[in-house]
Amino acid sequence: MNDDASHCWTDDDDQAVLEAHDDMQMPKWRAVIRTLHLVLGPLTPEFVVEFARPAGSPLHECFVWGPDVIDQAQSMLEAWLPEV
């Protein structure tokens, strides 16, 4: 048995496993929005649209690109409510 404290499971490890599990359970767009929020803080619909605009963006396929794209991003953000 290894008594080295650097190899002990911690509460942070529990949290990391729970977050990874949550990411696997949620739709892809929710995981992307969650990650953006964690890194950048509060998001605006305009930012989400600009992030999603490039064809290679993980959010690009989530939108029907047209005049109401900002409304779609607003609905996306309203559907995803970060736990505060």
N, C-alpha and C positions, 0 to 999 in steps of 0.2 A: 504494500500500500504506500502511496506517495503522500507525504505530509506537507509538501511544498504548497504554501498558501496561494501562490500565483496560479495554481491549477484548480482552485476551489470554485464551485459554481456560486454565482452571486445573484442578487436581486436584479442587477442590470442584465445578466444573462437571461433570466426569466423574461424580462421585458422584451429583449431582442427576439426571443423565440416567439412570444405572443404577437409582436408586430409583424414578423415574417409570416406567421400563420395567417394573420388578418389580411396581409397583402395578397396571399394566395387565394383567399376566399372572396375577395371583393373584385368586381369587374375591373378590367384593366384601366379604364379611364379614372376610376376612383383612386386606384393606387398611384397613378401619375399625378392627379390633383393633390392627393395627400402628400406625396413627396415634394412637389413644388411648394406647397404651403409650409412644410417643415423646413425647407431650405430658405425660402424667400419671405415667408410671413404671409399676411393677408393678400389675396389675389383679386384682381379686377377682371371683369369679362373681357376688356380690351387686351389685357396681358395674355389671357388664356387663348384668345383668337390669334394673336401674333405668335405665340408659342406653337400653336397647332397648324399655322399656315403652311410651313414647309412640308412637302410630300413625305419626307422621312420622319416627321414628328409622330410620336406615339399617340397623339390625340387627333391627327389629321383625319383619320377615317371616322371619327366620332361625329363629325359635322357634315351637314348638307350645306355646301358652300353656296351662299347667296346673300341677298340683302338682309336676312334676319339672323345672320351668324352671331352677332353680338347678343341677341335675345337667346339664342341657343346656349351660348357660353354662360349667360346669366342664369338660365335654368339649370345648367350643369352645376354651377357653384351653389345654387340654392338647394339642389338635391344632395349635395355633399356638404354636410355641416360638420366642421372640425369640432371635436370635443375639446372644450376649453377647461 
